[in-house]
Amino acid sequence: MSQVLLTGGNGFIGAHIVNTLLQRGYSLVTTVRSEAKTTFLRDQFASYGDKLQFAIVPDIAIPGAFDEVLQTHTFDAVLHTSSPYTFGM
């Protein structure tokens, strides 16, 4: 069984990818910006148990933002769907 890192799993596209990967038997860790952002995904995919895990990455724009999750797990694939979001430019 393969393990996948999906960044931005709570976004529109990310949530569809979570669904597809879980249906196909993958285990995955998805990054979100805060614990509160996990609620929808936890509820939606509760039947998959520990096949769906979360890593909190508050700011993907800082150098090394994904270092902890990449050092904590071993992944067969990484799907990067998150993007920085700001209110001001």
Buried (B, 14 or more C-beta within 10 A) or exposed (E): EEBBBBBBBBBEEBBEBBBEBBEEEBBBBBBBBEEEBBEEBEEBBEEBEEBBBBBBBEEBEEEEBBEEBBEEBEBEEEBEBBEEEEEEE
